[in-house]
Amino acid sequence: MSYGIQVREPDQSVTFELSSRLTTLVLSRVVGRNSSGSVTLDIPGTMDVAIQAIPLDGDQHMRHIPHKLTYDANTQTLSWMPAISSDAQLSDLSDWASPLRSRSRIVVFGYMPEVS
């Protein structure tokens, strides 16, 4: 089983795969396309976290983009905001090429780190 979170090297070798670790789902939340906010997570101190924003609104051109995520490990606070916040960022693109903001599913997994 794979949760779709992997880290790969330039040669495509996998250096981290979430499915190879003991995991627990900490958060699964759908946020609106223009939504910003934050939440404090309850993660045991012995666990690391894997966080991902998955775009939910897609079309045949895959022009929709998810939210920007920021995680403060000291306070265990996860914040999100639209990754494109201004039309000025899109002014040089043709209309058909302009990415659109999308609703996102934010998923957070806690996992046990590997012991060396």
DSSP file (Angstrom, degrees, kcal/mol; ACC not computed):
  #  RESIDUE AA STRUCTURE BP1 BP2  ACC     N-H-->O    O-->H-N    N-H-->O    O-->H-N    TCO  KAPPA ALPHA  PHI   PSI    X-CA   Y-CA   Z-CA
    1    1 A M              0   0    0      0, 0.0     2,-0.4     0, 0.0     0, 0.0   0.000 360.0 360.0 360.0 137.5    0.0    0.0    0.0
    2    2 A S        -     0   0    0      1,-0.1    15,-0.0    16,-0.1     0, 0.0  -0.986 360.0-158.0-129.1 138.7    1.3    3.5   -0.9
    3    3 A Y        -     0   0    0     -2,-0.4     3,-0.1     2,-0.2    -1,-0.1   0.376  50.8-111.1 -92.3   3.1    0.0    6.8    0.3
    4    4 A G  S    S+     0   0    0      1,-0.2     2,-0.7     0, 0.0    -2,-0.0   0.585  79.6 123.4  82.4   9.4    1.7    8.6   -2.7
    5    5 A I        +     0   0    0      2,-0.0    13,-2.2    47,-0.0     2,-0.3  -0.907  30.9 149.1-109.4 110.2    4.3   10.4   -0.7
    6    6 A Q  E     -A   17   0A   0     -2,-0.7     2,-0.5    11,-0.2    11,-0.2  -0.965  37.5-144.7-135.7 151.6    7.8    9.6   -1.9
    7    7 A V  E     -A   16   0A   0      9,-2.3     8,-2.9    -2,-0.3     9,-1.3  -0.986  25.0-169.6-115.5 127.5   11.1   11.5   -2.1
    8    8 A R  E     -A   14   0A   0     -2,-0.5     6,-0.2     6,-0.2     5,-0.0  -0.894  17.0-131.6-120.0 147.8   13.2   10.7   -5.2
    9    9 A E    >   -     0   0    0      4,-2.5     3,-2.5    -2,-0.3     6,-0.0  -0.407  41.8 -95.4 -82.3 166.7   16.8   11.4   -6.1
   10   10 A P  T 3  S+     0   0    0      0, 0.0    -1,-0.1     0, 0.0    -2,-0.0   0.799 128.8  57.3 -55.2 -28.8   17.6   12.9   -9.6
   11   11 A D  T 3  S-     0   0    0      2,-0.1     3,-0.1     1,-0.0    -3,-0.0   0.352 121.2-111.9 -83.9   8.3   18.4    9.3  -10.8
   12   12 A Q    <   +     0   0    0     -3,-2.5     2,-0.3     1,-0.3    -1,-0.0   0.503  68.6 145.4  75.2   8.0   14.8    8.4   -9.7
   13   13 A S        -     0   0    0      1,-0.1    -4,-2.5    -5,-0.0     2,-0.5  -0.586  52.9-119.3 -75.1 140.4   15.8    6.2   -6.8
   14   14 A V  E     +A    8   0A   0     -2,-0.3    -6,-0.2    -6,-0.2     3,-0.1  -0.684  34.5 173.1 -84.1 122.9   13.4    6.4   -3.9
   15   15 A T  E    S+     0   0A   0     -8,-2.9     2,-0.3    -2,-0.5    -7,-0.2   0.575  71.8  22.8-103.7 -13.9   15.0    7.7   -0.7
   16   16 A F  E     +A    7   0A   0     -9,-1.3    -9,-2.3     0, 0.0     2,-0.4  -0.958  58.8 176.7-152.3 133.3   11.8    7.9    1.4
   17   17 A E  E >   -A    6   0A   0     -2,-0.3     3,-1.7   -11,-0.2   -11,-0.2  -0.968  22.1-149.8-139.3 123.3    8.4    6.2    1.0
   18   18 A L  G >  S+     0   0    0    -13,-2.2     3,-1.9    -2,-0.4    -1,-0.1   0.841  94.4  64.2 -61.7 -34.2    5.7    6.8    3.5
   19   19 A S  G 3  S+     0   0    0      1,-0.3    -1,-0.3   -14,-0.3     4,-0.1   0.657  93.1  63.8 -67.2 -13.2    4.2    3.3    3.1
   20   20 A S  G <  S+     0   0    0     -3,-1.7     2,-0.3     2,-0.1    -1,-0.3   0.392  97.5  70.6 -89.2   4.8    7.4    1.8    4.5
   21   21 A R  S <  S-     0   0    0     -3,-1.9     2,-0.5    -4,-0.1    93,-0.0  -0.818  94.3 -99.1-119.1 157.5    6.9    3.4    7.9
   22   22 A L        -     0   0    0     -2,-0.3    90,-1.8    90,-0.2     2,-0.3  -0.672  58.7-177.7 -70.5 119.7    4.4    2.9   10.8
   23   23 A T  E     -B  111   0B   0     -2,-0.5     2,-0.3    88,-0.2    88,-0.2  -0.816  27.5-165.5-126.7 160.7    1.9    5.7   10.1
   24   24 A T  E     -B  110   0B   0     86,-2.1    86,-2.8    -2,-0.3     2,-0.6  -0.986  30.1-118.8-141.6 137.6   -1.2    7.3   11.5
   25   25 A L  E     +B  109   0B   0     -2,-0.3    84,-0.2    84,-0.2     3,-0.1  -0.660  33.6 173.6 -76.3 119.9   -3.6    9.7    9.7
   26   26 A V  E     +     0   0B   0     82,-2.9     2,-0.3    -2,-0.6    83,-0.2   0.823  63.0   4.8 -95.2 -39.9   -3.5   13.0   11.7
   27   27 A L  E     +B  108   0B   0     81,-1.6    81,-2.4    14,-0.1    -1,-0.3  -0.993  46.6 175.3-151.5 137.7   -5.6   15.2    9.5
   28   28 A S  E     +B  107   0B   0     -2,-0.3     2,-0.4    79,-0.2    79,-0.2  -0.885  26.4 159.0-140.2 110.2   -7.6   15.0    6.3
   29   29 A R  E     -B  106   0B   0     77,-2.2    77,-3.4    -2,-0.3     2,-0.5  -0.997  34.4-142.0-139.8 134.8   -9.4   18.2    5.4
   30   30 A V  E     -B  105   0B   0     -2,-0.4     2,-0.4    75,-0.2    75,-0.2  -0.849  23.8-168.1 -94.0 128.2  -10.9   19.8    2.3
   31   31 A V  E     -B  104   0B   0     73,-2.8    73,-2.0    -2,-0.5    36,-0.1  -0.915  23.1-107.0-118.6 145.7  -10.3   23.5    2.0
   32   32 A G    >   -     0   0    0     -2,-0.4     3,-1.6    71,-0.2    70,-0.1  -0.173  32.4-105.1 -69.3 161.7  -12.0   25.9   -0.4
   33   33 A R  T 3  S+     0   0    0      1,-0.3    69,-0.2    68,-0.1    -1,-0.1   0.787 121.7  33.3 -60.7 -30.7  -10.2   27.4   -3.4
   34   34 A N  T 3  S+     0   0    0     67,-0.1    -1,-0.3    48,-0.1     2,-0.2   0.210  94.8 126.8-107.1  13.9   -9.9   30.9   -1.7
   35   35 A S    <   +     0   0    0     -3,-1.6     2,-0.3    46,-0.1    -4,-0.1  -0.481  32.1 178.5 -80.6 139.7   -9.5   29.5    1.8
   36   36 A S        +     0   0    0     -2,-0.2     2,-0.3    45,-0.2    45,-0.2  -0.957  23.7 115.3-129.1 152.1   -6.7   30.5    4.2
   37   37 A G  E     -D   80   0C   0     43,-2.1    43,-2.6    -2,-0.3     2,-0.3  -0.990  41.7-122.5 173.8-172.4   -6.4   29.2    7.8
   38   38 A S  E     -D   79   0C   0     -2,-0.3     2,-0.3    41,-0.2    41,-0.2  -0.982  11.4-165.9-154.4 160.8   -4.4   27.3   10.3
   39   39 A V  E     -D   78   0C   0     39,-2.2    39,-2.9    -2,-0.3     2,-0.5  -0.990  23.0-125.5-148.9 145.0   -4.8   24.4   12.7
   40   40 A T  E     -D   77   0C   0     -2,-0.3     2,-0.3    37,-0.2    37,-0.2  -0.837  30.7-144.8 -93.3 128.2   -2.8   23.0   15.6
   41   41 A L        -     0   0    0     35,-3.1     2,-0.8    -2,-0.5   -14,-0.1  -0.643   7.6-138.1 -95.3 149.2   -1.9   19.3   15.2
   42   42 A D        +     0   0    0     -2,-0.3    34,-0.0   -16,-0.1    -2,-0.0  -0.828  39.6 158.8-106.7  91.6   -1.7   16.8   17.9
   43   43 A I        -     0   0    0     -2,-0.8     6,-0.1     4,-0.0    -2,-0.0  -0.962  43.0-116.5-119.4 125.1    1.4   14.7   17.0
   44   44 A P    >   -     0   0    0      0, 0.0     3,-1.9     0, 0.0    -2,-0.0  -0.267  28.4-117.3 -56.9 146.3    3.3   12.7   19.5
   45   45 A G  T 3  S+     0   0    0      1,-0.3    -2,-0.0     0, 0.0     0, 0.0   0.666 110.8  60.4 -61.6 -19.4    6.9   13.9   20.0
   46   46 A T  T 3  S+     0   0    0      2,-0.0     2,-0.3    66,-0.0    -1,-0.3   0.515  94.1  81.7 -87.4  -4.2    8.4   10.7   18.8
   47   47 A M    <   -     0   0    0     -3,-1.9    65,-0.2    65,-0.1     2,-0.2  -0.762  63.5-149.3-105.5 147.6    6.7   11.0   15.3
   48   48 A D  E     -C  111   0B   0     63,-2.8    63,-2.6    -2,-0.3     2,-0.4  -0.558  23.9-125.2 -96.1 171.8    7.7   13.0   12.2
   49   49 A V  E     -C  110   0B   0     61,-0.2     2,-0.4    -2,-0.2    61,-0.2  -0.924  14.6-161.5-125.4 149.4    5.1   14.3    9.8
   50   50 A A  E     -C  109   0B   0     59,-2.5    59,-2.7    -2,-0.4     2,-0.4  -0.999  20.3-173.0-123.2 125.2    4.5   14.1    6.1
   51   51 A I  E     +C  108   0B   0     -2,-0.4     2,-0.3    57,-0.2    57,-0.2  -0.955   7.5 171.0-126.2 137.3    2.1   16.8    4.8
   52   52 A Q  E     -C  107   0B   0     55,-2.2    55,-2.6    -2,-0.4     2,-0.5  -0.998  24.2-148.9-147.5 141.8    0.6   17.1    1.3
   53   53 A A  E     -C  106   0B   0     -2,-0.3    53,-0.2    53,-0.2    16,-0.1  -0.962  19.5-162.8-108.5 121.8   -2.0   19.3   -0.4
   54   54 A I  E     -C  105   0B   0     51,-2.6    51,-2.5    -2,-0.5     2,-0.2  -0.912  18.4-127.0-108.8 122.1   -3.8   17.5   -3.2
   55   55 A P  E     -C  104   0B   0      0, 0.0    49,-0.2     0, 0.0     3,-0.1  -0.484  22.1-172.9 -68.1 134.6   -5.7   19.6   -5.8
   56   56 A L        +     0   0    0     47,-2.8     2,-0.7    -2,-0.2    48,-0.1   0.722  64.7  70.5-100.3 -26.3   -9.3   18.3   -6.1
   57   57 A D        +     0   0    0     46,-0.7     2,-0.3     8,-0.1    -1,-0.1  -0.836  65.8 161.7 -97.3 113.0  -10.6   20.3   -9.1
   58   58 A G        -     0   0    0     -2,-0.7     2,-0.3     5,-0.1     7,-0.0  -0.850  19.1-172.1-126.7 163.4   -8.9   19.2  -12.3
   59   59 A D    >   -     0   0    0     -2,-0.3     3,-1.7     5,-0.1     5,-0.1  -0.837  49.9 -81.9-140.8-178.1   -9.6   19.5  -16.0
   60   60 A Q  T 3  S+     0   0    0      1,-0.3    -2,-0.0    -2,-0.3     0, 0.0   0.710 128.8  49.6 -64.4 -18.8   -8.0   17.9  -19.1
   61   61 A H  T 3  S-     0   0    0      0, 0.0    -1,-0.3     0, 0.0    -3,-0.0   0.480 100.5-133.7 -96.9  -3.6   -5.2   20.5  -19.0
   62   62 A M    <   +     0   0    0     -3,-1.7    -2,-0.1     1,-0.1    -4,-0.1   0.922  53.7 147.6  51.6  50.3   -4.4   20.0  -15.3
   63   63 A R        +     0   0    0     35,-0.1    37,-1.9    36,-0.1     2,-0.3   0.419  32.6 103.3 -95.3   0.6   -4.2   23.7  -14.8
   64   64 A H  E     -f  100   0D   0     35,-0.2    37,-0.2    -5,-0.1    -5,-0.1  -0.671  53.5-160.9 -90.8 139.3   -5.5   23.7  -11.2
   65   65 A I  E     -f  101   0D   0     35,-2.4    37,-1.3    -2,-0.3    18,-0.1  -0.898  10.9-128.2-120.8 147.5   -3.0   24.2   -8.4
   66   66 A P        -     0   0    0      0, 0.0    17,-0.7     0, 0.0     2,-0.1  -0.029  38.5 -74.4 -81.7-171.6   -3.3   23.3   -4.7
   67   67 A H  E     -E   82   0C   0     15,-0.2     2,-0.5    16,-0.1   -14,-0.1  -0.427  41.0-111.1 -83.0 157.2   -2.7   25.5   -1.6
   68   68 A K  E     -E   81   0C   0     13,-3.1    13,-1.6    -2,-0.1     2,-0.4  -0.783  36.5-154.8 -86.1 130.6    0.6   26.6   -0.2
   69   69 A L  E     -E   80   0C   0     -2,-0.5     2,-0.4    11,-0.2    11,-0.2  -0.867  14.1-173.7-112.2 142.6    1.3   24.9    3.1
   70   70 A T  E     -E   79   0C   0      9,-2.4     9,-3.1    -2,-0.4     2,-0.5  -0.998   5.6-165.7-133.4 130.3    3.5   26.1    6.0
   71   71 A Y  E     -E   78   0C   0     -2,-0.4     2,-0.8     7,-0.2     7,-0.2  -0.970   8.6-158.5-121.5 125.2    4.3   24.0    9.1
   72   72 A D  E  >> -E   77   0C   0      5,-2.7     5,-1.5    -2,-0.5     4,-1.4  -0.886   4.9-167.1-100.6 106.9    5.8   25.4   12.3
   73   73 A A  T  45S+     0   0    0     -2,-0.8    -1,-0.2     1,-0.2     5,-0.0   0.793  82.6  60.1 -67.0 -29.1    7.3   22.4   14.1
   74   74 A N  T  45S+     0   0    0      1,-0.2    -1,-0.2     3,-0.1    -2,-0.0   0.905 121.5  22.8 -66.5 -41.1    7.8   24.3   17.3
   75   75 A T  T  45S-     0   0    0     -3,-0.3    -1,-0.2     2,-0.1    -2,-0.2   0.448 101.0-127.2-103.5  -2.4    4.1   25.0   17.8
   76   76 A Q  T  <5 +     0   0    0     -4,-1.4   -35,-3.1     1,-0.2     2,-0.5   0.875  57.0 152.6  54.2  42.3    2.8   22.1   15.6
   77   77 A T  E   < -DE  40  72C   0     -5,-1.5    -5,-2.7   -37,-0.2     2,-0.5  -0.900  32.5-160.5-107.9 126.5    0.8   24.6   13.6
   78   78 A L  E     -DE  39  71C   0    -39,-2.9   -39,-2.2    -2,-0.5     2,-0.3  -0.917  12.0-173.2-104.5 127.2   -0.1   24.0   10.0
   79   79 A S  E     -DE  38  70C   0     -9,-3.1    -9,-2.4    -2,-0.5     2,-0.3  -0.896   1.9-170.5-119.0 149.8   -1.2   27.0    7.9
   80   80 A W  E     +DE  37  69C   0    -43,-2.6   -43,-2.1    -2,-0.3   -11,-0.2  -0.979  10.0 165.6-139.0 153.3   -2.5   27.1    4.3
   81   81 A M  E     - E   0  68C   0    -13,-1.6   -13,-3.1    -2,-0.3   -45,-0.2  -0.969  50.3 -75.9-156.1 157.6   -3.3   29.8    1.8
   82   82 A P  E     - E   0  67C   0      0, 0.0   -15,-0.2     0, 0.0   -48,-0.1  -0.367  37.1-138.1 -58.4 135.7   -4.0   29.9   -2.0
   83   83 A A  S    S+     0   0    0    -17,-0.7     2,-0.6     1,-0.2   -16,-0.1   0.790  97.1  46.9 -69.9 -27.4   -0.7   29.3   -3.9
   84   84 A I        +     0   0    0    -19,-0.1    -1,-0.2   -18,-0.1     3,-0.1  -0.967  65.5 164.6-112.5 116.9   -1.7   32.0   -6.4
   85   85 A S        +     0   0    0     -2,-0.6     2,-0.4     1,-0.2    -1,-0.1   0.543  56.9  45.5-109.6  -8.8   -3.0   35.1   -4.5
   86   86 A S    >   -     0   0    0      1,-0.1     3,-1.1     0, 0.0     4,-0.3  -0.996  62.1-140.9-142.2 139.4   -2.9   37.8   -7.1
   87   87 A D  G >  S+     0   0    0     -2,-0.4     3,-1.5     1,-0.2     4,-0.4   0.731 101.6  72.8 -66.5 -21.2   -4.0   38.1  -10.8
   88   88 A A  G >  S+     0   0    0      1,-0.3     3,-0.9     2,-0.2     4,-0.3   0.816  87.9  61.7 -62.6 -29.3   -0.8   40.2  -11.3
   89   89 A Q  G <  S+     0   0    0     -3,-1.1    -1,-0.3     1,-0.2    -2,-0.2   0.700 109.7  41.5 -67.5 -18.1    1.2   36.9  -11.0
   90   90 A L  G X  S+     0   0    0     -3,-1.5     3,-2.0    -4,-0.3    -1,-0.2   0.377  81.0 106.2-108.5   2.0   -0.7   35.7  -14.1
   91   91 A S  T <  S+     0   0    0     -3,-0.9    -1,-0.1    -4,-0.4    -2,-0.1   0.746  79.9  49.8 -62.0 -26.9   -0.6   38.8  -16.2
   92   92 A D  T 3  S+     0   0    0     -4,-0.3     2,-0.3    -3,-0.2    -1,-0.3   0.452  96.1  88.7 -91.5   0.2    2.0   37.6  -18.7
   93   93 A L  S <  S-     0   0    0     -3,-2.0     5,-0.1     1,-0.1     2,-0.0  -0.732  81.8-112.0 -99.9 146.9    0.3   34.2  -19.4
   94   94 A S    >>  -     0   0    0     -2,-0.3     3,-1.0     1,-0.1     4,-0.9  -0.369  34.5-110.0 -66.0 154.8   -2.3   33.6  -22.0
   95   95 A D  G >4 S+     0   0    0      1,-0.3     3,-0.8     2,-0.2    -1,-0.1   0.885 118.4  53.0 -57.4 -40.8   -5.8   32.8  -20.7
   96   96 A W  G 34 S+     0   0    0      1,-0.2    -1,-0.3     3,-0.0    -2,-0.0   0.734 112.0  46.3 -68.8 -20.5   -5.6   29.1  -21.7
   97   97 A A  G <4 S+     0   0    0     -3,-1.0    -1,-0.2     2,-0.1    -2,-0.2   0.528  83.2 113.9 -97.5  -7.6   -2.3   28.7  -19.8
   98   98 A S    <<  -     0   0    0     -4,-0.9     2,-0.1    -3,-0.8   -35,-0.1  -0.496  65.5-132.1 -70.1 121.7   -3.3   30.5  -16.6
   99   99 A P        -     0   0    0      0, 0.0     2,-0.3     0, 0.0   -35,-0.2  -0.439  21.1-141.2 -69.3 148.7   -3.4   28.1  -13.7
  100  100 A L  E     -f   64   0D   0    -37,-1.9   -35,-2.4    -2,-0.1     2,-0.1  -0.836  17.8-105.7-111.6 147.9   -6.5   28.3  -11.6
  101  101 A R  E     -f   65   0D   0     -2,-0.3     2,-0.3   -37,-0.2   -68,-0.1  -0.419  42.7-161.1 -67.3 149.9   -6.9   28.0   -7.8
  102  102 A S        -     0   0    0    -37,-1.3     2,-0.1   -69,-0.2   -44,-0.0  -0.935  24.8-103.5-133.3 151.2   -8.3   24.7   -6.7
  103  103 A R        -     0   0    0     -2,-0.3   -47,-2.8   -37,-0.1   -46,-0.7  -0.473  47.5-153.2 -62.8 150.5  -10.0   23.2   -3.7
  104  104 A S  E     -BC  31  55B   0    -73,-2.0   -73,-2.8   -49,-0.2     2,-0.6  -0.961  19.9-141.1-131.3 147.7   -7.4   21.0   -1.9
  105  105 A R  E     -BC  30  54B   0    -51,-2.5   -51,-2.6    -2,-0.4     2,-0.6  -0.955  23.5-155.1-101.6 119.9   -7.5   18.0    0.4
  106  106 A I  E     -BC  29  53B   0    -77,-3.4   -77,-2.2    -2,-0.6     2,-0.4  -0.852  13.2-173.5 -95.8 122.8   -4.8   18.5    3.0
  107  107 A V  E     -BC  28  52B   0    -55,-2.6   -55,-2.2    -2,-0.6     2,-0.4  -0.956   7.3-171.9-119.7 138.0   -3.5   15.3    4.4
  108  108 A V  E     -BC  27  51B   0    -81,-2.4   -82,-2.9    -2,-0.4   -81,-1.6  -0.994   3.0-172.0-128.9 124.8   -1.1   14.9    7.3
  109  109 A F  E     -BC  25  50B   0    -59,-2.7   -59,-2.5    -2,-0.4     2,-0.4  -0.949  13.5-148.2-114.4 137.5    0.4   11.6    8.3
  110  110 A G  E     +BC  24  49B   0    -86,-2.8   -86,-2.1    -2,-0.4     2,-0.3  -0.862  26.4 179.4 -95.1 138.8    2.5   11.0   11.5
  111  111 A Y  E     -BC  23  48B   0    -63,-2.6   -63,-2.8    -2,-0.4   -88,-0.2  -0.982  32.5-110.1-142.4 153.6    5.2    8.4   11.0
  112  112 A M        -     0   0    0    -90,-1.8   -90,-0.2    -2,-0.3   -65,-0.1  -0.691  39.0-125.2 -81.6 127.1    7.9    6.7   13.0
  113  113 A P        -     0   0    0      0, 0.0     2,-0.2     0, 0.0   -91,-0.1  -0.327  30.7 -97.3 -69.1 155.5   11.4    7.7   11.8
  114  114 A E        -     0   0    0      1,-0.1     2,-0.5     2,-0.0   -93,-0.0  -0.479  34.8-128.3 -70.7 143.1   13.9    5.0   10.8
  115  115 A V              0   0    0     -2,-0.2    -1,-0.1     1,-0.1    -3,-0.0  -0.822 360.0 360.0 -94.2 129.1   16.3    4.2   13.5
  116  116 A S              0   0    0     -2,-0.5    -1,-0.1     0, 0.0    -2,-0.0   0.469 360.0 360.0 -79.6 360.0   20.0    4.2   12.4
